[in-house]
């Protein structure tokens, strides 16, 4: 447990030190990899441009996270609605089957009654 905590603290310190590099004020003149000097204005404008780009990307990330949250909520609502419609469909299907069975019984009773009436009429004619 302690080693894990120490590892995470060291990792955090490493990340913070790299993050702080963005905010270090540049020296008056720096030397590039090729040995030529880069004026302070160029470095300052580059740093300010990169900072603004970083801020823009952070805003974009926040905006996209909001969109994802909204879409997740919409997805949950749709899933809930699908579940409720499935339940309603099952209930209506059972009701339909019951009514269909009742209808078939009524038709059978009516046909039996008509058959009986026809047999009675035929018996009277003979």
N, C-alpha and C positions, 0 to 999 in steps of 0.2 A: 504494500500500500504506500509506504513512504517512498520507495524508489519510483513508483509511478507518479506520485505527486512531484517529486524532484524533477523527473524527466519532463513533465508537463510545464513546470515553472521555467525550466531552461528553454524549452521550446517557445514559450510565451516571450521570454526575454529576447530570444533570437529574432522573433517576428517583430517585436517592438523596436529593436535596434535597426532593423531594415526599414521599417516604416518611418522612423525618425530621419533617415537619410534623405527623405523627400523634402524635409524642412530645414536642412542645413544651408546656411547662407554661403554662397560660393565665394571663393577667394577672388582677388582682383583679376588675376590672369591664370589660366590653367594651360597645361601642356597636354596636347592630344597624343594619341598612340603614335602618330607619325613624327612627333617632335616639334610640330609648329604650335604657336600660341593661339589660344582661342580667347577673344576679348570677353570681358565680364558681361557686357550687354547681351551677347549671343547666348551665354549660359543662362542669364536671368530670364531672357525671353523664352528660351527652351523650357526652363523649369516652370515658368508661369503657364506656358502652353500645356505642358504635361499635367500640371496641377488642375487646370481647368478641364482638361480631357478626363482626368481621373474623377473629378466631381461630376462631370456629365455622365460618365459610365456608371457611377454609383447611383445617380438619379434614375438612370435607365434601368438598372437592376431593381431598384425599389419599385419603379413603375411596373416592371414585368412581374415582380412578386405579387403586387396587388392584383394584377390581371389573373395570375394563377390562382390566387385565393378566391376571387370572384367565380372563376370557372369551376373550381372545386366545389364551392357552395352550390352552384347551378347543377353540377353533376349529382351532388347528394340529393337535391330537390327532385331531379328527374328520376333518380333511382327510387326514392320514396314514392313518387307518383306511380312508377311502373309497378311497384309492389302492391300499392293500394288498388290499382286497376286489375292486377292479376287476381287479387282476393275477390274483388267485385265480380270479375268474370267467372270465377269458380262458383260463387253464390248464385249468379244468374244461370249458369249452366245446370246446377242442381235443380233450381226452380223450374227451368225449362223441361228437364227430364221428368220431374214430378207432374207437370201440367200435361206433357205429352202422354204419359202413362194414364192419367185421369181421362184425357180425351179419348184414348184408345178404348178404355173401359166403357165410356159413355156411348161411343159408336157401336161397340159390340152389343151393349144392352139394347140400343135402339134397333140394330139389325135383328137381334133375337125377337124383339117385340113385333117388328114388322113381319118377320117370318112366321111368328105365331098367328098374327092377324091374317096373313095370306092363307095359312093352313086352315084357319077357322072359316074363312070365306069359301075356300075350295070344298070344305066338308059340307057347308050349307048348300052348295050348288049340286051336289051329288045326290 
